[in-house]
């Protein structure tokens, strides 16, 4: 498989792809085991949802700053360094779990450090890709990366993480530490990329402002960023307490919860397989508008059903939409944004996208604690209906560079 990828997209992409695959498995293991760890310490919906919020909070606090530095320093070395730091943080957490000294505060601290690393590593990885593959190969490269995420992070890692936690609570976190170390070694083998073209004479604040202005003045990318910013508030508010929803409403066990999460992988894998062809067949506008409808239906069905098999079907469809949307938007952004601005525009997009996820995670725990585990799904469904109406016409906008600010 790696040889086939190398032949089509180059040896450097094969290294990047393999590193992504390894780290995504580790991330998925922790994503499944993390809620189970918090739930073993406390039954408070607010504290369980707070774990998700703490890891996503750095996107609100540091994403713009991270984007500015991604456009100023060697992106490859930055990702390697961040992965090594994350490996050490997870190894430390593993020791505290193994010695039965872990607390919610310790877990929150590690999650915050991991989230801070993500603001740098994820932004840098997105900015690295256009220097590794040709522009016309970006959709194919993104499709492969998203497929790797689906298979490794969701299909393989989620049940593995839940199963490992049942056997030994420290095991999934130790394995994730190892995956970050392996990914760092693989990425260190990439050929040095050209230095980012952003001038270091400009202040960090001015550099950040330039990226934000560029995104804001591009109507299509602005609409996509705002839509998913609000969409992630709605989604993460609903899914922040998904582990409790599964236990209390659906009646599934911890291992069953891990396997239920694989529904995301099934649909996501299908989405990566059809994304590029689907856009060619029906057009980008239809794909994006249809995705918003899927979001509305997903939340409303989950708010009303008590059948696990219905949840599985809905999650399969939802995750297929998520992958198609993600590949389409990522390829658009990487193609339209000038190389020197990729880090800053990507981080400005992430503030809305993942910052919305952080806000949603916090709200979800509070809403569920006050009104029950289905209340966040009802609110999410109504919210996404409003987003679909507001974004309907702008999503038909042509992705024209002339909408953006002129080069200064």
TAQUIGI-V272030 format. One line per field, one symbol per residue. ss: DSSP state (@ for helix, = for strand, . for the rest). A space follows every 10 residues. Layout:
ss=???
This chain:
ss=.@@@@@@@@. @@@@@@@@@@ @@@@@@@@@@ @@@@@@@@@@ @...@@@@@@ @@@@@@@@@@ @@@@@@@@@@ ....@@@@@@ @@@@@@@@@@ @@@@@@@@.. ...@@@@@@@ @@@@@@@@@@ @@@@@@@@@@ @@..@@@@@@ @@@@@@@@@@ @@@@@@@@@@ @@@@@@@... @@@@@@@@@@ @@@@@@@@.. .......... ...@@@@@@@ @@@@@@@.@@ @@@@@@@@@@ @@@@@@@@@. .@@@@@@@@@ ...@@@@@@@ .@@@@@@@@@ @@@@@@@@@@ @@.@@@@@@@ @@@@@@@@@@ @@@@...@@@ @@@@@@@@@@ @@@@@@@@@@ @@@@@@..@@ @@@@@@@@@@ @@@@@@@@@@ @@@@@@@@@@ @...@@@@@@ @@@@@@@@@@ @..@@@.... @@@.....
